[in-house]
Amino acid sequence: FAVASLDLLVLPHTLDLSHDPHASLREVERVLVPEGRVLIFGFNPTSLWGLGHALGRRLPEVGDFIGHWRLRDWLRLLGFEVTQHTLGCYRPDLASPVWFDRLHWLESTGARVWPFLGSVYCVQATKRVHGMRLMAPGWKTARARRARPVASASRDMR
């Protein structure tokens, strides 16, 4: 993609599976326009799923899971402002659907009791470029006002 050509990028677990997540984020910064947004989804290493990944169970083996606090630091270094982040999926990664259904109560309890232990996170960040003046796109031109007749009241009625 060309430099500063995209308004929005969505990275679903891209950094978790990347061999060089720093290079991926630098590329995101390069192709986003000023005030462009990026949505990054990833696995939380400090969760039940992260524990399963550390033990070598069922999740992708390429790359490492990047914590959302670490990701926020990386984004800040590249000139992004994190505008929102959420965590979810508090149940453990189980092969048995019966046990997975039995632990449904962990979703509501986890969001209230241990919100930082969600297995999946979503971070929304906006690219900030200081010292720039944002201009409207060229295809949005202002319409010239047409001359219209105006009614006026006059005492001379000739």
C-alpha positions in Angstrom: 0.0 0.0 0.0 1.1 3.6 -0.6 2.2 5.8 2.3 -0.7 7.4 4.1 -3.3 5.7 2.0 -5.6 3.8 4.4 -8.1 5.1 7.0 -8.7 1.9 8.9 -6.8 -1.3 9.4 -8.0 -4.4 11.3 -5.4 -6.9 12.6 -7.2 -10.1 13.8 -4.4 -11.9 15.8 -1.9 -10.7 13.2 0.7 -9.7 15.8 0.4 -13.0 17.7 1.2 -15.0 14.5 3.8 -12.6 13.1 7.5 -13.4 13.2 8.3 -9.7 13.6 5.4 -7.8 15.3 7.5 -4.6 15.5 7.8 -4.5 11.7 4.1 -5.2 11.3 3.3 -2.2 13.5 5.8 0.0 11.7 4.0 -0.9 8.5 0.6 0.0 10.0 2.0 3.4 11.0 3.4 3.9 7.5 0.2 3.2 5.6 -2.3 4.9 7.9 -3.4 8.5 7.2 -3.2 11.0 10.0 -6.1 10.4 12.4 -6.4 6.9 10.8 -7.5 4.0 13.1 -6.3 0.5 13.7 -8.1 -2.3 15.5 -5.8 -5.0 16.9 -7.2 -8.3 18.3 -4.9 -10.6 20.2 -4.5 -13.3 22.8 -3.7 -12.2 26.4 -0.7 -14.1 27.7 -1.9 -13.5 31.4 -5.1 -15.5 31.0 -6.3 -19.1 31.0 -5.7 -19.4 27.3 -2.3 -17.9 27.7 -1.5 -20.5 30.3 -2.6 -23.2 27.9 -0.4 -21.7 25.1 2.6 -21.7 27.5 1.9 -25.4 28.2 1.8 -26.1 24.4 -1.9 -26.8 24.1 -4.2 -26.2 21.0 -3.4 -22.6 20.2 -1.1 -21.4 17.4 2.6 -22.1 17.9 4.0 -19.3 15.7 5.1 -16.2 17.6 4.4 -15.2 21.1 1.3 -13.6 22.7 1.7 -9.9 23.2 0.1 -8.5 26.3 -2.2 -5.5 25.8 -0.1 -3.3 28.1 3.0 -4.0 26.1 1.1 -3.4 22.9 -0.1 0.0 24.3 3.6 1.0 24.9 4.6 0.0 21.4 1.7 2.0 19.9 2.6 5.0 22.0 6.2 4.9 20.7 4.9 4.9 17.1 2.7 8.0 17.7 -0.6 6.3 18.3 -3.1 7.2 20.9 -5.0 4.2 22.4 -8.6 5.3 22.4 -10.2 2.1 23.7 -9.4 -1.4 24.8 -11.5 -4.3 26.0 -10.9 -7.8 27.1 -13.2 -10.8 26.9 -13.5 -14.6 26.8 -12.9 -15.7 30.4 -13.6 -19.4 30.1 -10.7 -21.8 29.7 -9.9 -23.4 26.4 -11.5 -26.8 26.8 -12.0 -29.5 24.2 -15.2 -30.8 25.8 -18.3 -28.8 24.9 -20.1 -30.1 28.0 -17.5 -28.5 30.4 -17.3 -25.4 28.2 -21.1 -24.9 28.7 -20.9 -25.7 32.4 -18.4 -22.8 32.9 -20.6 -20.2 31.2 -20.8 -18.3 34.5 -17.1 -17.3 34.2 -18.0 -14.9 31.4 -20.1 -12.6 33.6 -18.0 -13.1 36.8 -14.7 -12.6 35.0 -15.7 -9.3 33.5 -16.5 -8.0 37.0 -14.0 -9.7 39.2 -10.8 -10.2 37.2 -11.2 -8.1 34.0 -7.5 -8.1 33.2 -7.5 -11.9 32.8 -9.7 -12.0 29.7 -8.2 -14.3 27.0 -8.8 -12.1 24.1 -8.3 -8.3 23.8 -9.2 -5.6 21.3 -7.3 -2.4 21.2 -8.4 0.6 19.1 -5.8 3.3 18.4 -5.7 6.5 16.4 -2.6 7.7 14.6 -1.7 11.2 15.8 0.5 13.5 13.8 1.4 16.7 15.6 1.8 19.9 13.8 -0.5 19.0 10.9 -3.5 20.7 9.6 -6.2 18.3 8.5 -7.8 19.3 5.2 -10.9 18.0 3.6 -10.5 15.4 0.8 -10.4 16.8 -2.8 -13.6 15.1 -3.7 -15.5 17.1 -1.1 -15.7 20.5 -2.6 -17.8 23.3 -1.1 -20.8 24.3 -3.3 -20.9 27.9 -4.4 -24.0 29.6 -3.2 -26.4 30.7 -6.0 -27.8 34.2 -6.1 -31.4 34.2 -5.0 -33.9 37.0 -5.2 -34.6 38.6 -1.8 -37.9 40.1 -0.9 -37.6 43.6 0.6 -40.2 45.9 2.0 -40.2 49.4 0.6 -42.5 52.4 1.3 -42.4 53.5 -2.4 -45.0 51.5 -4.2 -44.6 52.8 -7.8 
